[in-house]
Amino acid sequence: MTGPETPLLLSYLNGQRDHVLGILDGLDDDQLRRPVLPSGWSCLSLVHHLAEDVERFWFQGVVAGLREAQGSDDEPDGWQVPEGVSPSSVLDLYRTRVAESNRIIAATPFGTPPAWTPPYFPNPHRDLTQTMLHVLTETSCHAGHLDAVRELIDGRRWLVL
């Protein structure tokens, strides 16, 4: 890794990724699939979104420029868990996407501009730092969503002393 900020940003990002998985620990398949809020998403669909629309899109698509990770109009919505996919498969997919993202981060010099910029983004990221900060912010926000939903499901709260 290059840049003194990379290990620090990565440690915070990994902490939020661990939070996402940790707050779901102990939920059964029905609890993971059940929408709790009026918007209709489930814990499982949120993790699928993080795997496909956040980790895959931003690090494989934007940072590394891999065309197949950039998405298309005919690609399914990342919030939709494909029929027949088990909760453990979705959680494993997230872990796999995180590992792939970390490999890309480790191989990318810190100030490197994106290999691809989505044409529909009004304010494109200028370098790896901004992409990592964006993903950290989005992952943290969704970890908070999962905190609230988990508390509604069974009363469990994350990091309560």
MARBA-3410 file (N, C-alpha, C, O; in Angstrom, 1 decimal):
161
0.8,-1.2,0.0,0.0,0.0,0.0,0.9,1.2,0.0,1.9,1.3,0.6 ~ 0.4,2.2,-0.7,1.1,3.5,-0.7,0.2,4.5,0.0,-1.0,4.4,0.0 ~ 0.8,5.5,0.6,0.1,6.5,1.3,-0.1,6.2,2.8,-0.6,5.1,3.1 ~ 0.2,7.1,3.7,0.1,6.8,5.1,-1.4,6.6,5.6,-1.6,6.0,6.6 ~ -2.3,7.2,4.8,-3.7,7.2,5.2,-4.3,5.8,4.9,-5.3,5.5,5.5
-3.8,5.1,3.9,-4.5,3.8,3.5,-4.7,2.8,4.6,-5.8,2.4,4.8 ~ -3.7,2.5,5.4,-4.0,1.5,6.5,-5.0,2.0,7.5,-5.8,1.3,8.0 ~ -5.0,3.3,7.8,-6.0,3.9,8.8,-7.4,3.8,8.2,-8.3,3.4,8.9 ~ -7.5,4.3,7.0,-8.9,4.3,6.3,-9.4,2.8,6.2,-10.5,2.5,6.5 ~ -8.5,1.9,5.8,-8.9,0.5,5.7,-9.3,-0.1,7.0,-10.2,-0.9,7.1
-8.6,0.3,8.1,-9.0,-0.3,9.4,-10.4,0.2,9.8,-11.1,-0.6,10.4 ~ -10.7,1.5,9.5,-12.0,2.0,9.8,-13.1,1.3,8.9,-14.2,0.9,9.4 ~ -12.8,1.2,7.7,-13.7,0.5,6.7,-13.9,-0.9,7.1,-15.1,-1.4,7.2 ~ -12.9,-1.6,7.5,-13.0,-3.0,7.9,-13.8,-3.1,9.2,-14.6,-4.1,9.4 ~ -13.7,-2.2,10.1,-14.5,-2.1,11.3,-15.9,-2.0,11.0,-16.8,-2.7,11.7
-16.3,-1.2,10.1,-17.7,-1.1,9.7,-18.2,-2.3,9.0,-19.4,-2.7,9.1 ~ -17.4,-2.9,8.1,-17.8,-4.2,7.5,-18.0,-5.3,8.5,-19.0,-6.0,8.4 ~ -17.1,-5.3,9.5,-17.3,-6.3,10.6,-18.6,-6.0,11.4,-19.3,-6.9,11.8 ~ -18.9,-4.7,11.6,-20.2,-4.3,12.2,-21.4,-4.9,11.5,-22.3,-5.4,12.1 ~ -21.4,-4.7,10.1,-22.5,-5.2,9.3,-22.7,-6.7,9.6,-23.8,-7.1,9.8
-21.6,-7.5,9.6,-21.8,-8.9,9.8,-22.1,-9.3,11.2,-22.9,-10.2,11.5 ~ -21.5,-8.5,12.1,-21.6,-8.8,13.6,-23.0,-8.6,14.1,-23.6,-9.3,14.9 ~ -23.7,-7.5,13.6,-25.0,-7.2,14.1,-26.0,-8.2,13.6,-27.1,-8.3,14.2 ~ -25.7,-8.9,12.6,-26.6,-9.9,12.0,-26.4,-11.3,12.6,-27.2,-12.2,12.5 ~ -25.3,-11.5,13.4,-25.0,-12.8,13.9,-26.1,-13.3,14.8,-26.6,-12.5,15.7
-26.5,-14.5,14.6,-27.6,-15.1,15.5,-29.0,-15.0,14.9,-29.9,-15.6,15.4 ~ -29.2,-14.2,13.8,-30.5,-14.1,13.2,-30.7,-15.4,12.4,-29.8,-15.8,11.7 ~ -31.9,-15.9,12.4,-32.2,-17.1,11.6,-32.6,-16.6,10.2,-32.8,-15.4,9.9 ~ -32.8,-17.6,9.3,-33.1,-17.3,7.9,-34.4,-16.4,7.7,-34.4,-15.4,7.0 ~ -35.4,-16.7,8.5,-36.7,-15.9,8.4,-36.4,-14.5,8.9,-36.9,-13.5,8.2
-35.7,-14.3,9.9,-35.4,-12.9,10.4,-34.5,-12.1,9.4,-34.7,-10.9,9.3 ~ -33.6,-12.8,8.8,-32.7,-12.1,7.8,-33.5,-11.7,6.6,-33.2,-10.7,5.9 ~ -34.6,-12.5,6.2,-35.3,-12.2,5.0,-36.6,-11.3,5.3,-37.1,-10.8,4.3 ~ -36.9,-11.1,6.5,-38.2,-10.4,6.8,-38.0,-8.9,6.8,-37.1,-8.3,7.4 ~ -38.8,-8.2,5.9,-38.7,-6.7,6.0,-39.3,-6.2,7.3,-40.3,-6.7,7.8
-38.6,-5.3,7.9,-39.0,-4.7,9.2,-39.5,-3.3,9.1,-40.5,-2.9,9.8 ~ -38.9,-2.5,8.2,-39.3,-1.1,8.0,-40.3,-1.0,6.8,-40.3,-1.9,6.0 ~ -41.0,0.1,6.8,-42.0,0.3,5.7,-41.4,0.3,4.3,-42.1,0.0,3.3 ~ -40.1,0.6,4.2,-39.5,0.7,2.8,-39.4,-0.7,2.2,-39.2,-0.8,1.0 ~ -39.4,-1.8,3.0,-39.5,-3.1,2.5,-38.2,-3.9,2.4,-38.2,-5.1,1.9
-37.1,-3.3,2.7,-35.9,-4.0,2.5,-35.7,-4.9,3.7,-36.2,-4.7,4.8 ~ -34.9,-6.0,3.5,-34.6,-6.9,4.6,-33.1,-6.8,4.9,-32.3,-6.2,4.2 ~ -32.7,-7.4,6.1,-31.3,-7.4,6.4,-30.5,-8.1,5.3,-29.4,-7.6,4.9 ~ -31.0,-9.1,4.7,-30.3,-9.9,3.7,-30.2,-9.0,2.4,-29.2,-9.0,1.8 ~ -31.3,-8.3,2.1,-31.2,-7.5,0.8,-30.2,-6.3,1.0,-29.6,-5.9,0.1
-30.1,-5.8,2.2,-29.1,-4.7,2.5,-27.7,-5.2,2.3,-26.9,-4.6,1.7 ~ -27.4,-6.4,2.8,-26.1,-7.0,2.7,-25.8,-7.3,1.2,-24.7,-7.1,0.8 ~ -26.8,-7.8,0.5,-26.6,-8.0,-0.9,-26.3,-6.7,-1.7,-25.4,-6.7,-2.5 ~ -27.0,-5.7,-1.3,-26.7,-4.3,-1.9,-25.3,-3.9,-1.6,-24.6,-3.4,-2.5 ~ -24.8,-4.1,-0.3,-23.5,-3.7,0.0,-22.4,-4.6,-0.8,-21.4,-4.0,-1.2
-22.7,-5.8,-1.0,-21.8,-6.7,-1.8,-21.7,-6.2,-3.2,-20.6,-6.1,-3.8 ~ -22.9,-6.0,-3.9,-22.9,-5.8,-5.3,-22.8,-4.3,-5.7,-22.0,-4.0,-6.6 ~ -23.6,-3.5,-5.1,-23.7,-2.1,-5.4,-22.6,-1.2,-4.8,-22.4,-0.1,-5.2 ~ -22.0,-1.7,-3.7,-21.0,-0.9,-3.0,-19.6,-1.5,-3.2,-18.8,-0.9,-3.9 ~ -19.4,-2.6,-2.7,-18.0,-3.2,-2.8,-17.6,-3.5,-4.2,-16.6,-3.1,-4.7
-18.5,-4.3,-4.9,-18.1,-4.7,-6.3,-18.1,-3.5,-7.2,-17.1,-3.3,-7.9 ~ -19.1,-2.6,-7.2,-19.2,-1.5,-8.1,-18.1,-0.5,-7.9,-17.4,-0.2,-8.8 ~ -17.8,-0.1,-6.6,-16.9,0.9,-6.4,-15.4,0.5,-6.5,-14.6,1.2,-7.1 ~ -15.1,-0.7,-6.0,-13.7,-1.1,-6.1,-13.4,-1.9,-7.4,-12.3,-1.6,-8.0 ~ -14.2,-2.8,-7.8,-13.9,-3.5,-9.0,-14.2,-2.7,-10.2,-13.5,-2.6,-11.2
-15.4,-2.0,-10.2,-15.8,-1.2,-11.3,-15.2,0.1,-11.5,-14.6,0.4,-12.6 ~ -15.2,0.9,-10.4,-14.6,2.3,-10.5,-13.1,2.3,-10.3,-12.4,2.8,-11.2 ~ -12.6,1.7,-9.2,-11.2,1.8,-9.0,-10.4,0.9,-10.0,-9.4,1.4,-10.6 ~ -10.8,-0.3,-10.2,-10.0,-1.2,-11.0,-10.4,-1.2,-12.5,-9.7,-1.6,-13.4 ~ -11.6,-0.6,-12.8,-12.1,-0.5,-14.2,-12.6,-1.7,-14.8,-12.6,-1.8,-16.0
-13.0,-2.7,-14.0,-13.5,-4.0,-14.6,-14.9,-3.8,-15.1,-15.8,-3.5,-14.4 ~ -15.0,-3.9,-16.4,-16.3,-3.6,-17.1,-17.5,-4.4,-16.5,-18.5,-3.9,-16.3 ~ -17.2,-5.7,-16.2,-18.3,-6.5,-15.7,-18.9,-6.1,-14.3,-19.9,-6.5,-13.9 ~ -18.1,-5.3,-13.6,-18.5,-4.8,-12.3,-19.2,-3.4,-12.4,-19.6,-2.9,-11.3 ~ -19.2,-2.8,-13.5,-19.7,-1.5,-13.7,-21.3,-1.4,-13.8,-21.8,-0.3,-13.7
-21.9,-2.5,-14.0,-23.3,-2.6,-14.1,-23.9,-2.2,-15.4,-23.2,-1.6,-16.3 ~ -25.1,-2.5,-15.6,-25.8,-2.1,-16.9,-27.3,-2.0,-16.6,-27.8,-2.4,-15.5 ~ -28.0,-1.4,-17.6,-29.4,-1.2,-17.4,-30.2,-2.5,-17.2,-31.3,-2.5,-16.6 ~ -29.7,-3.6,-17.8,-30.4,-4.9,-17.7,-29.9,-5.7,-16.6,-30.4,-6.9,-16.4 ~ -29.0,-5.2,-15.7,-28.6,-6.0,-14.6,-29.6,-5.8,-13.4,-30.1,-4.7,-13.2
-29.8,-6.9,-12.7,-30.8,-6.8,-11.6,-30.3,-5.8,-10.5,-29.1,-5.6,-10.3 ~ -31.3,-5.3,-9.8,-31.1,-4.4,-8.7,-30.3,-5.1,-7.6,-30.7,-6.2,-7.2 ~ -29.2,-4.5,-7.1,-28.5,-5.1,-6.0,-29.2,-5.4,-4.7,-28.8,-6.2,-3.9 ~ -30.3,-4.6,-4.6,-31.2,-4.8,-3.4,-32.0,-6.1,-3.5,-32.6,-6.5,-2.5 ~ -32.1,-6.7,-4.6,-32.9,-7.9,-4.8,-32.0,-9.2,-4.7,-31.1,-9.4,-5.5
-32.3,-10.0,-3.7,-31.6,-11.2,-3.5,-32.2,-12.2,-4.5,-33.4,-12.4,-4.5 ~ -31.4,-12.8,-5.4,-31.9,-13.7,-6.4,-32.7,-14.9,-5.7,-32.3,-15.4,-4.6 ~ -33.7,-15.3,-6.4,-34.6,-16.4,-5.9,-33.7,-17.7,-5.6,-32.8,-18.0,-6.4 ~ -33.9,-18.3,-4.5,-33.2,-19.5,-4.2,-31.9,-19.4,-3.6,-31.2,-20.4,-3.2 ~ -31.4,-18.1,-3.4,-30.1,-17.9,-2.8,-30.2,-17.9,-1.3,-31.0,-17.2,-0.7
-29.4,-18.7,-0.6,-29.5,-18.8,0.8,-28.9,-17.6,1.5,-28.0,-16.9,1.0 ~ -29.3,-17.3,2.7,-28.7,-16.3,3.5,-27.2,-16.5,3.7,-26.4,-15.5,3.6 ~ -26.7,-17.7,3.9,-25.3,-17.9,4.1,-24.5,-17.6,2.8,-23.4,-17.1,2.9 ~ -25.2,-17.8,1.7,-24.5,-17.5,0.4,-24.4,-16.0,0.2,-23.4,-15.5,-0.3 ~ -25.4,-15.2,0.7,-25.3,-13.7,0.6,-24.2,-13.2,1.5,-23.5,-12.3,1.1
-24.2,-13.7,2.7,-23.1,-13.3,3.7,-21.8,-13.7,3.2,-20.8,-12.9,3.3 ~ -21.6,-14.9,2.6,-20.3,-15.3,2.0,-20.0,-14.4,0.8,-18.8,-14.1,0.6 ~ -21.0,-14.0,0.0,-20.7,-13.1,-1.1,-20.2,-11.8,-0.6,-19.2,-11.3,-1.2 ~ -20.7,-11.3,0.4,-20.2,-10.0,1.0,-18.8,-10.2,1.5,-18.0,-9.3,1.2 ~ -18.5,-11.3,2.2,-17.1,-11.5,2.6,-16.2,-11.6,1.4,-15.1,-11.1,1.5
-16.6,-12.3,0.4,-15.8,-12.4,-0.8,-15.5,-11.1,-1.5,-14.4,-10.7,-1.9 ~ -16.6,-10.3,-1.6,-16.5,-8.9,-2.2,-15.5,-8.0,-1.4,-14.7,-7.3,-2.0 ~ -15.6,-8.1,-0.1,-14.7,-7.3,0.8,-13.3,-7.8,0.6,-12.4,-6.9,0.5 ~ -13.0,-9.1,0.5,-11.7,-9.5,0.3,-11.1,-9.1,-1.1,-10.0,-8.7,-1.2 ~ -12.0,-9.1,-2.1,-11.6,-8.6,-3.4,-11.3,-7.1,-3.4,-10.3,-6.6,-3.9
-12.2,-6.4,-2.7,-11.9,-4.9,-2.5,-10.6,-4.6,-1.8,-9.9,-3.8,-2.3 ~ -10.3,-5.4,-0.8,-9.1,-5.2,0.0,-7.9,-5.5,-0.9,-6.8,-4.8,-0.8 ~ -8.0,-6.5,-1.8,-6.9,-6.7,-2.7,-6.6,-5.6,-3.6,-5.5,-5.2,-3.9 ~ -7.7,-5.0,-4.1,-7.6,-3.9,-5.1,-7.1,-2.7,-4.3,-6.2,-2.0,-4.9 ~ -7.5,-2.4,-3.1,-7.0,-1.3,-2.4,-5.5,-1.5,-2.1,-4.7,-0.5,-2.3
-5.1,-2.7,-1.8,-3.7,-2.9,-1.5,-2.8,-2.7,-2.8,-1.6,-2.4,-2.7 ~ -3.4,-3.0,-3.9,-2.6,-2.9,-5.2,-2.7,-1.6,-5.8,-2.0,-1.3,-6.9 ~ -3.5,-0.6,-5.3,-3.7,0.6,-5.9,-3.0,1.8,-5.2,-3.2,2.0,-4.0 ~ -2.0,2.5,-5.8,-1.4,3.6,-5.2,-2.5,4.6,-4.7,-3.5,4.8,-5.4 ~ -2.3,5.2,-3.6,-3.3,6.0,-2.9,-3.9,7.1,-3.7,-5.1,7.3,-3.7
-3.1,7.8,-4.5,-3.7,9.0,-5.2,-4.2,8.6,-6.6,-4.5,9.5,-7.4 ~ -4.2,7.3,-6.9,-4.6,6.9,-8.2,-6.1,7.4,-8.6,-7.0,7.1,-7.8 ~ -6.2,8.0,-9.7,-7.6,8.4,-10.1,-8.4,7.1,-10.5,-7.8,6.1,-10.8 ~ -9.7,7.2,-10.6,-10.5,6.0,-10.9,-10.2,5.6,-12.3,-9.9,6.4,-13.2 ~ -10.2,4.3,-12.5,-10.0,3.7,-13.9,-11.3,3.9,-14.7,-11.2,3.9,-16.0
-12.4,4.1,-14.1,-13.7,4.4,-14.8,-14.5,5.3,-13.9,-14.5,5.1,-12.7 ~ -15.2,6.2,-14.6,-16.1,7.1,-13.9,-17.5,7.0,-14.4,-17.6,7.1,-15.6 ~ -18.4,6.7,-13.6,-19.8,6.5,-14.1,-20.2,7.9,-14.8,-20.1,8.9,-14.2 ~ -20.7,7.8,-16.0,-21.1,9.0,-16.7,-22.3,9.8,-16.1,-22.5,11.0,-16.4 ~ -23.0,9.1,-15.3,-24.2,9.7,-14.7,-23.9,10.3,-13.3,-24.9,10.8,-12.6
-22.7,10.3,-12.8,-22.3,10.9,-11.5,-21.9,12.3,-11.7,-21.0,12.6,-12.5 ~ -22.6,13.3,-11.1,-22.3,14.7,-11.3,-20.9,15.1,-10.6,-20.3,16.0,-11.2 ~ -20.5,14.4,-9.6,-19.3,14.8,-8.9,-18.4,13.5,-8.8,-18.4,12.9,-7.7 ~ -17.7,13.2,-9.8,-16.9,11.9,-9.7,-15.8,12.0,-8.7,-15.3,13.1,-8.4 ~ -15.5,10.8,-8.2,-14.4,10.8,-7.2,-13.1,11.0,-8.0,-12.9,10.6,-9.1
-12.1,11.7,-7.3,-10.9,12.0,-7.9,-9.8,11.0,-7.7,-8.8,11.0,-8.4 ~ -9.9,10.2,-6.6,-8.8,9.2,-6.3,-9.3,8.2,-5.4,-10.5,8.2,-5.0 ~ -8.4,7.2,-5.1,-8.7,6.1,-4.2,-9.2,6.6,-2.8,-10.1,6.0,-2.2 ~ -8.6,7.7,-2.3,-9.0,8.2,-1.0,-10.5,8.5,-1.0,-11.2,8.1,0.0 ~ -11.0,9.3,-2.0,-12.4,9.6,-2.0,-13.3,8.4,-2.1,-14.4,8.4,-1.5
-12.9,7.5,-2.9,-13.7,6.2,-3.1,-13.8,5.5,-1.7,-14.8,5.0,-1.3 ~ -12.6,5.4,-1.0,-12.6,4.7,0.3,-13.5,5.4,1.3,-14.3,4.8,2.0 ~ -13.4,6.8,1.3,-14.3,7.6,2.2,-15.7,7.4,1.8,-16.6,7.3,2.7 ~ -16.1,7.4,0.5,-17.4,7.2,0.1,-18.0,5.8,0.6,-19.0,5.7,1.2 ~ -17.2,4.7,0.4,-17.6,3.4,0.8,-17.7,3.3,2.3,-18.6,2.7,2.9
-16.8,3.9,3.0,-16.8,4.0,4.5,-18.1,4.6,5.0,-18.7,4.1,5.9 ~ -18.4,5.8,4.4,-19.6,6.5,4.8,-20.9,5.6,4.5,-21.8,5.5,5.3 ~ -21.0,5.1,3.3,-22.1,4.3,2.9,-22.3,3.0,3.8,-23.4,2.7,4.3 ~ -21.2,2.3,4.0,-21.2,1.1,4.9,-21.6,1.5,6.3,-22.4,0.8,6.9 ~ -21.1,2.6,6.8,-21.4,3.0,8.2,-22.9,3.4,8.3,-23.5,3.0,9.3
-23.4,4.0,7.3,-24.8,4.4,7.3,-25.7,3.1,7.3,-26.6,3.0,8.1 ~ -25.3,2.2,6.5,-26.1,0.9,6.4,-25.9,0.1,7.7,-26.8,-0.6,8.1 ~ -24.8,0.1,8.3,-24.6,-0.6,9.6,-25.5,0.0,10.6,-26.1,-0.7,11.4 ~ -25.7,1.3,10.6,-26.7,1.9,11.5,-28.1,1.5,11.2,-28.9,1.3,12.1 ~ -28.4,1.4,9.9,-29.8,0.9,9.6,-29.9,-0.5,10.2,-31.0,-0.8,10.7
-28.9,-1.4,10.0,-29.0,-2.7,10.5,-29.1,-2.7,12.1,-29.8,-3.6,12.6 ~ -28.4,-1.8,12.7,-28.6,-1.7,14.2,-30.0,-1.5,14.6,-30.5,-2.2,15.5 ~ -30.7,-0.5,13.9,-32.1,-0.2,14.3,-33.0,-1.4,14.0,-33.8,-1.7,14.8 ~ -32.8,-2.1,12.8,-33.6,-3.2,12.5,-33.4,-4.4,13.5,-34.3,-5.0,13.9 ~ -32.1,-4.6,13.8,-31.9,-5.7,14.7,-32.5,-5.4,16.1,-33.1,-6.4,16.7
-32.5,-4.2,16.6,-33.1,-3.9,17.8,-34.6,-4.1,17.7,-35.3,-4.6,18.7 ~ -35.2,-3.8,16.6,-36.7,-4.0,16.4,-37.0,-5.5,16.3,-38.1,-6.0,16.8 ~ -36.1,-6.3,15.8,-36.3,-7.8,15.7,-36.3,-8.5,17.0,-37.2,-9.2,17.4 ~ -35.2,-8.2,17.8,-35.1,-9.0,19.0,-34.5,-8.3,20.2,-34.1,-8.9,21.2 ~ -34.3,-7.0,20.0,-33.8,-6.1,21.1,-32.3,-6.1,21.2,-31.8,-5.3,22.0
-31.6,-6.8,20.4,-30.1,-6.8,20.5,-29.5,-5.5,20.0,-30.0,-5.0,19.0 ~ -28.5,-5.0,20.7,-27.9,-3.8,20.3,-26.4,-4.0,20.1,-25.8,-4.8,20.9 ~ -25.8,-3.3,19.2,-24.3,-3.4,19.0,-23.5,-2.6,19.9,-23.9,-1.4,20.1 ~ -22.5,-3.1,20.4,-21.5,-2.3,21.3,-22.2,-1.6,22.4,-21.7,-0.5,22.8 ~ -23.1,-2.2,23.1,-23.7,-1.6,24.3,-23.0,-2.2,25.5,-22.9,-3.4,25.7
-22.4,-1.3,26.3,-21.6,-1.7,27.4,-22.5,-1.9,28.6,-22.1,-2.2,29.7
END
